[in-house]
Amino acid sequence: MASIADVLGFRNSIEVYNHFWKNHGFAVVGYDGTTESVQRKLARPENREKMKGYVAKKIGGYLNDDDGQQKAAGSLQTKAAITSSTVTAAVPLVYDPEILDILRTDAPLMAEIPIVGWPGTYYKGANIATRDHPIGFLSENDSVDVTALTRSGFALSPVEMPMRIQADVVGISDFGQRSSEHQFSLRDTALGARFSEAVQLKEQAMLYGNPTSGVTNGGLTDGNAPTGFAKQFDYGETGSDPDGVVDKSSVSLSASDALLKDIKAEIKGVLKSYNVTPSDLFIGTSWDVHDELDNEINVHGRTEVGQGSVNYGAERLSIMGIPVIPTHNIKEHALWTSGTIGSEGDVFILNKRAHIIASLAPPFILPLGRRGLSDEWVMGDYYCVVDRSGGKFGKYLQGYDI
């Protein structure tokens, strides 16, 4: 029986990388093949306009046999399954602005983390937090031959992370596809619903993924799950460095603005210890923590004479100019077998420069064949969550007692 990697065509990584990234015009910005991010490319208006309706058109082309994929099968009702030999049939999803909008609303923290192309099944890059001091100030005599001095200005230790496969199956009917082209939003179709569920799980894994040997439940602790930031920040487990995971369960929040001040102090610790600026950072919280922060700010509703409505509560919060982004994916999650992971009291300080999602294949669908009145498509994603600072440019503040 073929493995899922064979079915999805992941045995030839360069072919997959070229199909999903280079052939779609993504600029290579790193010496190692790293591409510009999906978010950056789709932020340009001309690219959003070009890719509008991309997914519906590609699915429609397959159903209508525009590219001849079904000729050998003879009719629409007897489509042959697509295998790894036809990886070019895979349709990337997040290049469509409408699909990217689902990502932004349903997984708002992941939408802030650059999704970049990577040409291989194992990420290996430089640790951007590992920097020694320069040689420094010299006399005129010493500067004559600088190479004779001990070089200490740029020492790199690699950050390594294996790619992980996330998969699902979705049934797409002819009616649903045509409706998405002309009547309905993609969000209202089976594809939109399954993509929403997939990116919510992906954001949960980005935060809490903790692969455990011998576990095969398909969830956040499955042996094949990605390693999330909560685990990657825990670099103090075996080293002498201060730990990027801070237990906040015993912090008293009874004083005025206690939660705001504690989070602010942790941000200050990151800013003063490393080459990090506030513009690099954003803060991920649960809706419970966000509400508590909102209450501590002591928001007042204001009304004008004759005003028919009033809004109470902040729509956007910032701490030291750093945006606070709430998500329902920060909470206590019931694992798919037993136990829990995470807490409504968790806070993540994340870094848009150091943290990336490196993908050989970003979220995509690949046709499998006809079953009844719909076509079955595999929804795949081949990626890893990477902290390029080795856990130093962010923090996991664990379990405030809110």
C-alpha positions in Angstrom: 0.0 0.0 0.0 1.3 3.4 -1.0 2.2 5.8 1.9 0.5 9.2 2.1 3.7 10.8 1.0 3.6 8.8 -2.2 0.0 9.6 -2.8 0.5 13.3 -2.3 3.7 13.3 -4.5 6.1 14.3 -1.7 8.9 11.9 -2.8 10.2 14.4 -5.3 10.6 17.5 -3.2 12.0 19.8 -5.9 9.1 19.0 -8.2 6.6 19.8 -5.4 8.5 23.0 -4.4 8.6 24.2 -8.0 4.9 23.5 -8.6 3.7 25.3 -5.5 6.1 28.2 -5.2 8.3 29.0 -8.2 5.7 28.2 -10.8 3.3 30.6 -9.1 5.8 33.5 -9.2 7.0 33.5 -5.6 10.4 35.3 -5.4 13.2 33.3 -3.8 14.6 35.7 -1.1 16.9 33.4 0.8 20.2 31.7 -0.3 18.6 28.4 0.9 15.6 28.7 -1.3 13.2 30.4 1.1 10.6 32.3 -0.8 8.7 35.5 0.0 5.7 34.9 2.2 2.2 34.2 1.0 0.9 37.2 3.0 3.5 39.6 1.5 2.7 38.5 -2.1 -1.0 38.7 -1.6 -0.8 42.1 0.1 0.0 43.6 -3.3 -3.3 44.7 -5.0 -2.3 43.4 -8.4 -1.7 39.9 -7.1 -5.0 39.8 -5.1 -6.8 40.8 -8.3 -5.0 38.2 -10.4 -5.7 35.4 -8.0 -9.4 36.3 -7.2 -11.6 33.3 -7.7 -8.5 31.1 -8.4 -9.7 28.0 -6.4 -13.2 27.9 -7.9 -11.8 28.2 -11.4 -9.3 25.5 -10.9 -11.9 23.1 -9.5 -14.3 24.0 -12.3 -11.6 23.3 -14.8 -11.1 19.8 -13.4 -14.8 19.1 -13.3 -15.2 20.3 -16.9 -12.1 18.4 -18.0 -10.5 21.6 -19.4 -7.0 20.1 -19.2 -7.9 16.6 -20.4 -7.3 14.8 -17.0 -10.4 12.8 -17.4 -10.1 11.7 -21.1 -8.7 8.3 -20.2 -11.6 7.8 -17.8 -14.2 8.3 -20.5 -16.8 10.3 -18.6 -17.4 12.5 -15.7 -18.9 9.7 -13.6 -15.8 7.5 -13.9 -12.9 9.8 -13.0 -9.6 8.0 -12.4 -7.8 8.7 -9.1 -4.9 11.1 -9.3 -1.6 9.8 -8.0 1.9 11.1 -7.3 2.7 11.1 -11.0 0.3 14.0 -11.5 1.3 16.3 -8.7 0.6 19.3 -11.0 -3.1 18.6 -10.4 -2.8 19.9 -6.9 -4.5 23.2 -6.3 -2.9 25.5 -3.7 -5.6 27.1 -1.6 -4.1 30.1 0.2 -3.1 31.8 -3.0 -6.8 32.7 -3.4 -7.7 35.9 -1.5 -11.1 34.5 -0.4 -9.4 31.5 1.2 -6.7 33.7 2.8 -9.5 35.7 4.3 -10.8 32.5 6.0 -7.3 32.0 7.4 -7.3 35.6 8.8 -10.6 35.2 10.6 -10.4 31.6 11.8 -6.7 31.5 12.6 -5.7 35.1 13.2 -2.4 34.4 14.9 -1.2 32.1 12.1 -2.2 34.8 9.6 0.5 37.0 11.2 3.3 34.3 10.9 5.0 34.4 7.5 4.1 31.3 5.4 7.1 30.7 3.2 8.2 28.1 0.7 11.1 25.7 1.5 12.7 23.3 -1.0 12.9 20.1 1.1 11.3 17.9 3.6 13.5 19.1 6.5 14.0 22.7 7.4 17.5 23.8 8.3 18.4 27.4 8.8 20.5 29.9 10.8 19.7 30.8 14.4 19.2 34.5 14.1 19.6 35.0 17.9 23.1 33.5 18.0 25.5 36.5 17.6 28.9 37.1 19.1 30.4 40.6 19.6 32.5 42.1 16.8 36.3 42.2 16.9 35.9 45.8 18.1 38.2 48.8 18.3 41.8 48.4 17.0 45.0 50.3 16.8 46.4 51.3 13.5 49.0 48.5 13.6 46.4 45.8 14.5 44.1 47.0 11.7 46.8 46.3 9.0 46.0 42.6 9.1 42.6 42.0 10.6 42.6 38.4 9.5 45.3 37.6 12.0 42.8 38.3 14.8 40.3 35.8 16.2 37.0 36.2 14.3 34.0 36.4 16.7 31.5 38.5 14.9 29.2 36.0 13.2 28.8 32.4 14.6 25.7 30.5 13.4 24.2 27.4 14.9 21.4 25.8 12.8 17.7 25.5 13.6 16.3 22.2 12.3 12.8 21.0 12.1 11.2 18.1 10.1 8.2 18.8 7.8 4.9 17.3 9.0 1.8 16.2 6.9 -1.7 17.4 7.8 -4.5 15.9 5.8 -8.3 15.7 5.4 -10.7 14.6 2.7 -13.5 16.8 1.4 -16.3 16.0 -1.0 -17.0 18.7 -3.7 -20.2 18.4 -5.7 -20.7 19.9 -9.2 -23.4 22.1 -7.7 -21.3 23.3 -4.8 -18.4 24.2 -7.2 -20.6 26.2 -9.6 -22.3 27.9 -6.7 -19.0 29.1 -5.4 -18.2 30.6 -8.8 -21.4 32.5 -9.2 -23.6 32.6 -6.0 -22.0 31.6 -2.7 -18.9 32.5 -0.8 -16.3 29.7 -0.6 -16.7 29.9 3.1 -20.3 28.6 2.7 -19.2 25.5 0.7 -17.9 22.1 2.0 -14.4 23.2 0.9 -14.6 26.4 2.9 -15.9 24.5 6.0 -13.2 21.9 5.8 -10.5 24.5 5.2 -11.7 26.4 8.2 -11.4 23.3 10.4 -8.0 22.5 9.0 -6.5 26.0 9.7 -7.9 26.0 13.2 -6.2 22.7 14.0 -3.0 24.1 12.3 -3.1 27.2 14.6 -3.6 25.0 17.6 -0.6 22.9 16.5 1.4 26.0 15.9 0.9 27.0 19.5 0.6 23.7 21.4 1.8 20.9 19.1 3.9 18.4 21.2 4.7 15.2 19.3 4.9 12.3 21.6 6.5 9.0 20.7 4.0 6.1 20.4 0.9 8.4 20.2 -1.2 7.9 17.0 -4.4 9.8 17.6 -3.9 12.4 14.8 -4.1 15.2 17.3 -1.8 17.8 18.9 0.3 15.1 20.7 0.5 12.6 17.8 4.0 11.4 17.1 3.7 13.1 13.7 2.4 16.4 14.9 4.5 19.6 14.4 6.4 21.0 17.3 4.6 24.2 18.4 5.9 27.3 19.9 5.0 26.4 23.5 7.5 23.5 23.2 10.1 25.3 21.1 10.2 28.2 23.7 11.0 25.6 26.4 14.7 25.8 25.5 15.6 26.1 29.2 14.8 22.4 29.8 18.3 21.2 29.2 20.4 24.4 28.8 21.6 27.1 31.2 19.7 29.8 29.4 16.6 31.4 30.9 13.5 29.5 29.9 11.1 31.0 27.3 8.2 29.4 29.1 7.0 31.2 32.3 4.5 29.6 34.7 2.0 32.4 35.6 -0.5 30.3 37.5 0.6 31.7 40.9 0.8 35.4 39.8 -1.7 37.5 41.8 -4.0 39.6 39.6 -5.8 41.3 42.5 -3.9 44.6 42.2 -4.9 47.3 39.8 -3.9 46.6 36.2 -2.0 43.5 37.4 -2.3 41.5 34.2 -1.4 44.4 32.0 1.7 45.2 34.0 2.9 41.6 34.2 2.6 41.1 30.4 4.3 44.5 29.9 7.2 43.5 32.1 7.7 40.3 30.1 7.7 42.2 26.9 10.3 44.6 28.3 12.4 41.6 29.2 12.5 40.4 25.6 13.2 43.9 24.2 16.1 44.7 26.6 17.7 41.3 26.3 17.8 40.8 22.6 17.9 42.6 19.2 14.1 42.7 19.1 11.9 45.8 18.4 8.2 46.3 19.2 7.3 46.2 15.5 8.6 42.6 15.3 6.1 41.5 18.0 2.5 40.7 18.5 0.6 39.1 21.5 -1.7 36.2 21.2 -4.3 35.7 23.9 -7.6 33.9 24.6 -10.8 35.9 24.5 -10.8 35.5 28.3 -7.5 37.2 28.7 -8.4 39.8 26.1 -11.6 40.6 28.1 -9.6 40.9 31.3 -7.1 43.3 29.7 -10.0 45.3 28.3 -11.6 45.6 31.8 -8.2 46.7 33.3 -8.0 49.5 30.9 -11.2 50.8 32.5 -13.0 51.5 29.2 -16.0 53.9 29.4 -18.9 54.1 27.0 -19.5 57.6 25.7 -22.7 58.9 24.2 -23.7 62.0 22.4 -27.1 63.7 22.6 -29.4 61.9 20.2 -26.9 59.1 19.6 -28.8 55.9 18.9 -26.1 53.3 19.8 -23.0 53.0 21.9 -20.1 50.6 21.9 -18.7 49.5 25.2 -15.2 47.9 25.2 -12.1 48.2 23.0 -12.1 46.8 19.5 -8.3 46.8 19.4 -5.8 46.6 22.2 -2.1 47.3 22.3 0.6 47.0 25.0 3.7 49.1 24.4 2.4 49.6 20.9 2.3 45.8 20.3 -1.1 44.6 19.1 -3.0 42.1 21.2 -4.8 39.5 19.0 -7.4 37.3 20.6 -8.2 33.8 19.2 -10.5 31.0 20.3 -7.6 28.6 19.6 -5.8 29.6 22.8 -7.7 27.6 25.4 -7.7 24.3 27.2 -8.0 21.7 24.4 -9.3 18.2 25.0 -6.9 15.8 23.4 -8.4 13.3 20.9 -7.8 10.4 23.2 -7.6 11.6 26.8 -6.1 14.6 28.7 -5.9 18.3 27.9 -3.4 20.8 26.7 -3.3 24.6 26.9 -5.3 27.0 29.0 -7.6 30.1 28.7 -5.0 31.9 30.8 -2.2 31.4 28.2 -0.4 34.3 26.5 2.0 34.0 23.6 4.5 36.8 22.7 5.3 36.0 19.1 7.7 37.4 16.6 7.0 38.1 12.9 10.7 38.1 12.0 11.9 35.1 14.0 8.8 32.8 13.6 7.8 31.3 10.3 5.8 28.4 8.9 8.1 26.8 6.3 6.2 24.8 3.7 7.2 22.4 1.0 3.5 22.4 0.0 1.1 25.0 1.5 -2.6 24.1 2.0 -3.8 22.4 -1.2 -6.4 20.0 -2.6 -5.7 17.1 -4.9 -8.5 15.2 -6.8 -8.9 11.6 -5.8 -11.9 10.6 -7.9 -15.7 10.4 -8.1 -17.8 8.9 -5.2 -21.5 9.2 -5.7 -22.7 12.7 -6.6 -19.4 14.4 -5.5 -15.7 14.3 -6.2 -13.4 13.4 -3.3 -10.4 15.6 -2.9 -7.6 15.2 -0.4 -6.8 18.4 1.5 -3.1 18.4 2.4 -0.5 20.6 4.0 3.2 19.8 4.3 5.0 22.2 6.7 6.8 22.8 9.9 6.6 25.5 12.6 10.0 27.2 13.0 11.4 29.5 15.7 14.5 30.8 14.1 15.7 32.4 17.3 15.9 29.1 19.2 13.2 30.2 21.6 14.7 33.5 22.6 12.7 36.1 20.6 9.3 35.1 22.1 7.7 33.9 25.2 4.9 31.5 26.4 3.3 32.9 29.5 1.5 29.9 30.8 -1.7 29.8 32.7 -2.7 33.1 34.2 -5.4 32.4 36.8 -8.0 34.7 35.3 
